[in-house]
Amino acid sequence: MSPASSRLAGEASVLDAGGLVLRAGLVLGRGDRWVVPALADAFRRVPAQWDGGAGSGSFVDVDDLARLVVAFALGDGSAAAAKGVLHAHHPEPVRNRHLMDALAGHGVLPERPAADWPWDRCLEALDRAPGWVSERQFTLLARDHWYRADAAWRLAGIEPGPGPLDRLGPAAPWYRERGVFPPG
């Protein structure tokens, strides 16, 4: 069973029981073993700005995600009564170029070259260079892939915080200590 299939099967059980499913966006911060390593692998294989770097994604800082989960677990009123599926990430999407620039600014990833490759060239480069990030995963990171998440924060009764880019500073030493590593 694929990870997506097993996730959907688990969600179905929760939903059938009348529960709440929080679908986390791409999680950044201490403990991240997929997002930044995937960006590093993709950047090594496609050393340019990806199609203008304009792709927007749904990201959340791990501490903000934890605050949201706790608010639903311990909340009352609309938080306690929430059912169904809610997206659990910062309500403002993050552009790929801004994330890559922020990570470079914190010394986590190298500076992005000035070259800006069109999407087809990016995919060709990704395909030619060995690595572990698939084309589907690269597309998830580099192109528009975001969902509205306002409802989760409103129902939880808490503010989402300044956003995942503003939270990278405290996580940067953790990323730098581990270097660029594949998930595992």
C-alpha positions in Angstrom: 0.0 0.0 0.0 1.4 3.4 -0.9 1.8 6.1 1.7 -1.0 8.1 0.2 -3.3 5.0 0.2 -2.5 4.2 3.8 -3.1 7.8 4.8 -6.5 7.8 3.2 -7.4 4.5 4.8 -6.5 5.9 8.2 -8.4 9.1 7.5 -11.4 7.1 6.5 -11.5 5.4 9.9 -11.4 8.7 11.7 -14.0 10.3 9.5 -16.3 7.3 9.8 -16.1 7.7 13.6 -17.1 11.4 13.3 -13.6 12.7 14.0 -11.4 15.4 12.8 -8.5 14.9 10.3 -5.8 17.6 10.2 -3.9 17.4 7.0 -0.5 19.0 7.6 1.2 20.9 4.8 4.9 20.5 4.2 6.4 20.7 7.7 9.6 22.7 8.3 11.7 23.0 11.4 13.5 20.7 13.9 12.8 17.1 13.0 12.2 17.8 9.2 13.5 14.8 7.4 11.8 15.3 4.1 11.2 19.0 3.0 14.6 20.6 3.2 16.4 17.4 2.3 14.2 17.1 -0.8 14.8 20.7 -1.7 18.6 20.1 -1.4 18.4 17.0 -3.6 16.3 18.8 -6.2 18.5 21.9 -6.1 21.7 19.8 -6.6 20.1 18.2 -9.6 18.4 21.4 -11.0 20.9 24.2 -10.1 18.8 27.1 -11.2 15.6 29.0 -10.2 12.8 26.7 -11.1 10.4 28.3 -13.6 10.7 31.7 -12.0 10.5 30.3 -8.5 6.9 31.5 -8.4 5.3 28.1 -7.3 3.5 28.5 -4.0 3.2 25.7 -1.4 1.4 24.9 1.8 4.1 25.0 4.5 3.9 25.0 8.3 6.5 25.3 11.0 6.6 22.2 13.3 6.0 24.3 16.4 3.0 26.1 14.9 1.6 22.7 13.8 2.0 21.5 17.3 0.1 24.5 18.7 -2.7 23.8 16.3 -3.0 20.1 17.2 -3.0 21.0 20.9 -5.6 23.7 20.4 -7.9 21.1 18.9 -7.1 18.4 21.4 -7.6 20.5 24.4 -10.0 23.1 23.0 -13.6 23.7 23.7 -16.5 25.1 21.6 -15.9 25.0 17.9 -12.5 23.4 18.3 -14.0 20.5 20.3 -16.9 20.1 17.8 -14.8 20.2 14.7 -15.3 17.3 12.4 -14.2 16.4 8.8 -11.0 17.4 7.1 -9.0 20.6 7.7 -5.8 21.6 6.2 -3.2 22.3 8.8 -0.5 24.7 7.6 0.0 28.5 7.6 -2.8 30.2 5.7 -0.4 32.2 3.6 1.3 30.2 0.8 5.1 30.4 0.5 6.7 31.0 -2.9 9.5 28.6 -3.8 12.0 31.3 -4.5 11.3 32.9 -1.1 11.8 29.6 0.7 15.0 28.8 -1.1 16.3 32.4 -0.5 15.5 32.1 3.2 17.2 28.8 3.6 20.3 30.1 1.8 20.2 33.2 4.0 20.4 30.9 7.1 23.3 28.9 5.6 21.1 25.8 5.2 21.2 25.6 1.4 23.6 27.2 -1.1 22.7 30.5 -2.8 20.5 30.0 -5.8 22.2 30.8 -9.1 20.8 33.7 -11.2 19.8 31.3 -14.0 16.1 30.8 -14.4 15.2 27.6 -16.2 11.8 27.0 -17.8 9.8 24.0 -16.4 10.7 21.6 -19.3 14.4 22.2 -18.8 14.0 21.7 -15.0 12.4 18.3 -15.6 15.1 17.3 -18.1 17.8 18.2 -15.6 16.0 16.3 -12.8 15.7 13.2 -15.0 19.4 13.3 -16.1 20.9 13.6 -12.6 20.7 10.7 -10.1 18.9 11.4 -6.9 16.0 10.3 -4.8 13.4 13.1 -5.4 10.8 11.9 -8.0 9.3 14.2 -10.6 6.0 14.2 -8.7 7.8 15.2 -5.5 9.8 17.9 -7.4 6.5 19.3 -8.8 5.0 19.3 -5.3 8.0 21.5 -4.1 8.4 23.7 -7.2 5.0 24.4 -8.6 1.8 25.7 -7.2 0.5 23.2 -4.6 -1.4 24.9 -1.7 -4.7 24.7 0.0 -6.7 27.2 2.1 -6.1 26.7 5.8 -7.9 29.6 7.4 -10.7 27.5 8.8 -8.4 25.4 10.9 -6.9 28.4 12.7 -10.3 30.1 13.1 -11.9 27.0 14.6 -9.0 26.3 16.9 -9.2 29.9 18.1 -5.5 30.7 17.8 -3.4 32.8 15.5 -1.2 31.0 12.9 1.9 33.0 13.8 4.2 34.9 11.5 4.7 32.1 9.0 7.2 29.4 8.3 9.8 31.6 6.7 10.0 33.7 9.9 10.5 30.5 12.0 13.4 29.2 10.0 16.0 31.1 12.0 15.6 29.0 15.2 15.6 25.8 13.1 18.6 26.7 10.9 21.3 25.4 13.4 19.4 22.0 13.5 19.5 21.8 9.7 23.1 22.9 9.5 24.2 20.4 12.1 22.8 17.6 10.1 23.9 18.8 6.7 22.0 17.7 3.6 20.7 14.2 4.2 18.3 11.9 2.4 15.2 10.8 4.3 15.4 7.5 6.1 
